[in-house]
Amino acid sequence: MPVYQYYEIFPDGSEGEPFDVSQKINEPTLKVHPLTGNPVKKYYSAPSINSRYSDAMTKKQLDPSNLQQKGFTQYKKDTTSGKYYKSAGTDPRAPEQIDPKKL
């Protein structure tokens, strides 16, 4: 069951701390606090999703040696000249450098 967050609205209009409620997806949104009877509002926040992806995994996958092993060609931009130079890949059809001004 999903866990939703709500916060209590006190009689003076201030907001209380968020609290969690386990509800089915098809259940209606809470209107009042289950203990105090004060009105509540749903608290929207970013979902917490566990996945197998992380910054470290992405960095490892984009490592030049990994890209080359998988058959990709990678280019890095030279900030001085604006040209792109091959940093990974062994495909002879891929140029060693790319000048965007000539494209």
C-alpha positions as CSV (number, residue, x, y, z in Angstrom):
1,M,0.0,0.0,0.0
2,P,1.3,3.5,-0.8
3,V,2.2,5.8,2.0
4,Y,0.9,9.4,1.7
5,Q,2.0,12.4,3.7
6,Y,-0.3,15.0,5.1
7,Y,0.1,18.0,7.4
8,E,-2.3,19.2,10.0
9,I,-3.8,22.7,9.8
10,F,-4.2,24.2,13.3
11,P,-7.1,26.6,14.2
12,D,-4.7,29.6,14.0
13,G,-3.9,28.7,10.3
14,S,-0.4,27.4,11.0
15,E,0.8,24.0,9.6
16,G,1.9,21.1,11.7
17,E,4.6,18.6,11.0
18,P,3.9,16.1,8.1
19,F,2.6,12.7,9.1
20,D,2.4,9.5,7.1
21,V,-0.7,7.5,6.3
22,S,-0.9,4.1,4.5
23,Q,-3.8,4.2,2.1
24,K,-5.0,2.2,-0.8
25,I,-4.8,4.1,-4.1
26,N,-8.6,4.2,-4.5
27,E,-9.2,5.5,-1.0
28,P,-10.4,9.1,-0.8
29,T,-7.9,11.8,0.4
30,L,-8.0,12.5,4.2
31,K,-9.9,15.7,5.1
32,V,-9.4,15.7,8.9
33,H,-6.6,14.5,11.2
34,P,-7.5,11.0,12.5
35,L,-6.7,11.9,16.2
36,T,-7.4,15.6,16.6
37,G,-10.1,16.2,14.0
38,N,-8.3,19.3,12.6
39,P,-8.3,19.8,8.8
40,V,-5.4,18.3,6.9
41,K,-3.7,19.0,3.5
42,K,-1.9,16.4,1.4
43,Y,1.8,17.0,1.4
44,Y,3.4,16.5,-2.1
45,S,7.0,15.5,-2.2
46,A,9.4,13.7,-4.5
47,P,8.8,10.0,-4.5
48,S,11.4,7.7,-2.9
49,I,12.2,5.2,-5.6
50,N,14.8,2.5,-5.1
51,S,16.5,1.6,-8.3
52,R,19.7,0.0,-9.4
53,Y,20.9,3.3,-11.0
54,S,23.2,5.7,-9.2
55,D,25.7,8.4,-10.0
56,A,28.5,6.0,-9.5
57,M,26.9,3.5,-11.9
58,T,26.3,6.1,-14.6
59,K,30.0,7.3,-14.2
60,K,31.2,3.7,-14.6
61,Q,29.0,3.1,-17.7
62,L,30.2,6.3,-19.3
63,D,33.9,5.5,-18.6
64,P,35.8,5.7,-21.9
65,S,37.2,2.1,-21.5
66,N,33.6,0.7,-21.0
67,L,32.3,2.7,-24.0
68,Q,35.1,1.4,-26.2
69,Q,34.6,-2.2,-25.0
70,K,30.9,-1.8,-26.0
71,G,31.8,-0.5,-29.5
72,F,31.0,3.2,-29.0
73,T,33.0,6.2,-29.9
74,Q,33.2,9.1,-27.5
75,Y,34.3,12.7,-28.2
76,K,35.4,15.3,-25.7
77,K,35.1,19.1,-26.5
78,D,38.2,21.3,-26.5
79,T,36.9,24.5,-24.8
80,T,39.7,26.6,-26.5
81,S,39.1,25.6,-30.1
82,G,35.5,24.3,-29.9
83,K,36.5,21.1,-31.7
84,Y,35.7,17.6,-30.5
85,Y,38.4,15.0,-30.2
86,K,38.0,11.3,-30.0
87,S,38.5,10.1,-26.4
88,A,37.3,6.5,-26.8
89,G,36.6,4.1,-29.6
90,T,38.6,2.3,-32.2
91,D,36.3,2.4,-35.2
92,P,38.4,3.5,-38.2
93,R,35.4,5.1,-39.8
94,A,35.1,7.6,-36.9
95,P,37.1,10.7,-37.4
96,E,39.8,11.7,-34.9
97,Q,38.4,15.2,-34.6
98,I,35.1,17.0,-35.5
99,D,35.0,20.7,-36.2
100,P,31.3,21.9,-35.7
101,K,32.0,25.0,-37.8
102,K,32.5,22.8,-40.9
103,L,29.4,20.7,-40.4
